[in-house]
Amino acid sequence: MRRLTILALLMSLSATTLAAQTIATADNYNATAYFTSGLVDGEAIDRIDSAYLSQDYIVLYVDWDSMGMRAYRTEVRIVDPNGQLVGKIRNTILPRSGRYHTYYYYRPNAKDTPGDWTYQMYVDGRNAFEARIPVLVAE
């Protein structure tokens, strides 16, 4: 029983990280997610460990791999440090191969609250993983 508890704890730790790469695995996909400050031609321009309310965008970039050849419904819920839902993005992924890239962004403004923000990823209605990033007041 102790091994099962430790394994469950380790699995939950790998699915929720603070501004680092997040890796989630399910029966029909693998996902590697990280935050970036922007995109060029749909590709992340950098990897960031924290963000600022003055940024144009806070982007969660997800690299999907080992996907089945079917449609996946995704939803990202963006939650501020007070637990308030500040954004929701829905998307349908239709991979033509086993690999796909998606990104989900939020445009912060001066009225937003600094602190640890959470991007909650759902796939086909199930919670797949969470990624957190500290959002600071000014650069």
Secondary structure, DSSP 8 states (H G I E B T S, - for coil): -HHHHHHHHHHHHHHEEESS-EEEEETTEEEEEEEES-EETTEE----S-EETTSS-EEEEEEEES--SS-EEEEEEEE-TTS-EEEEEEEEE--SSS-EEEEEEE---TTS--EEEEEEEEETTEEEEEEEEEEES--
